[in-house]
Amino acid sequence: MSNNGRMDTKGLKMLIVDDEPVICKGLRLTIDWAALGVEVIGEAYDGGEALRVMGSTEVDFLLSDIRMDGMDGLQLAEQVGQLYPEVRMVIISGYEDFDYARQAIRLGVNDYLLKPVNVDELTGVVGKLAEDIRRQKQEGGKDEVKLWLTNMARHGIAYRKAAPSSLQGAQFRILATQLGYFHERYAELGQEEYEQLQEEWLGGLHGRLALPGLKLVSIFDHENLLITLAVADRRLAPQEWREWLDRFIPGLVPGAELHCGASRTYADAAETADRCAEAAELLRYSVLEHPPVLDEEVIRQWNGTREPAALDIADRVQNLVAALFKQDAAETGVLVSELLQFFKHESYLLHEIVTVYEELFALLRQRLRKSGITGMDYGRQPPDLYLYNSYDALEALIRKDMADLLELIEQNGTDRSYWIVEKAKRYIEAQYRTDLKASEVAAWLKITPSYFSYIFKQSTGKGFTEYMNELRIEQAKELLASTHDKVFEIADKVGYKEYKYFVTVFKSYTGMTPKEYRGLRASKDL
């Protein structure tokens, strides 16, 4: 932070990657990057060139096309994830194919935008990433061991500085602790209240766990993640560790549910980065029924029996799209509840739920966009699972997403449906003599059948079949009154291939058969 409390806006380094120089130039000049605290350090025309630039120049994030000659954007994302895990990446694509978005999400791409890029949208995405990068770069106020531990926890094996000479011990172990149900219980706490809670948490841990021959060093790597390095002056047996932790972890923070992940023990301090990651990852299993302390033995037992079934994403999306376009909030809520029940029943971990849900939401957003819905937030970030660390918290987020989509569809429907329906009517009037189906009209309009059915009924007050029948019957009445064509010929002319069905529909709309109607009109004309 600067002295005035504002985030330091010193330039972050961005590389633009696109095989079309004119697009690179456009991206460089269209946005005031300096206002975002960003410096465009160069342009690369394929993924391979981008990696060569990154090998010699510091880069904080990439703005890359997905389809390029040579190494494409997805291949670049994979390489960046392996070689430069701290570098953020935004992909820009002219392809709406869901498979591209899904692959990008799985490769750790931070956002996926479609061409033509909305300037405000891109500015917002880059601005959020820049804030996040700066926040992670900030340190300060820690002694030598704490600073070293902070960097080990935050930067992993990329941080190569040796342990301070003051850190001496025969055996080490990392403990990662977090408060359960954070979003539900603590999200509304004020700053002072939460800092007091953190002090109780830290004080309780050090007060109860700091036994003779054991030293503890703790840092908050996240507001809901306390990393503790336990340093023993002798090698402790596994049973000693287990009895010690199981005895003191429960009830360590009065009135709170504390989850603890304990790494394997190790003798070389250089392993600390790996052990920090291991302990934090163990916390993922805290949503399942678990003992006070999660360690590799507990997880091995779980993974031997846990085989979550795959979710049928396409089916879920289809049902959600139908409910959303019907503006049925109750049905949408039921579908969300069923989704979370599935995850719970199959023992999904929270990060697994997020991965599946992000695929589902991307496909859902794609379906809505193809139906003419605009204004969706493409810069949304995945939830922070240290804050949203329960099934209920994730369900609340998904419900919020669906509520936002319901509102968005309602707003778009008011603005856009009129001209779509009018266009559909003209097409129907030209094609009603054929065996026309609602899905064919929707395809012609390039929108989904469910969206077409929703806006058509909302605009005309009639379903597609009812509207078609009325149109055809009106045409049939004119032909019956003005021509000598036989009834079955008229049925065929107005789009009914089955004579009996035509007679049935005609009678349901007019109260008489076609022959009776013709006879009635003939008598009136006399």
Secondary structure, DSSP 4 states (H G I P E B T S, - for coil): --TTSPPP-PPEEEEEE-S-HHHHHHHHHHS-GGGGTEEEEEEESSHHHHHHHHHHS--SEEEEES--SSS-HHHHHHHHHHH-TT-EEEEEES---HHHHHHHHHTT-SEEEESSPPHHHHHHHHHHHHHHHHHHH---S--HHHHHHHHHHHHGGG--PPPPTT---SEEEEEEEEETTHHHHHTT--HHHHHHHHHHHHHHHHHHH--TTEEEEEEEEETTEEEEEEEESSPPPHHHHHHHHHHHSTTSSTTS-EEEEEPPPBS-GGGHHHHHHHHHHHGGGGGS---SEE-HHHHHHHHHH--PPPP-HHHHHHHHHHHHHTT-HHHHHHHHHHHHHHHHHTT--HHHHHHHHHHHHHHHHHHHHHTT-----TTPPPP-TTTS-SHHHHHHHHHHHHHHHHHHHHHHHHHHHHHHHHHHHHHHHHHTTS---HHHHHHHHTS-HHHHHHHHHHHHSS-HHHHHHHHHHHHHHHHHHH----HHHHHHHTT-S-HHHHHHHHHHHHSS-HHHHHHHHHHHH-
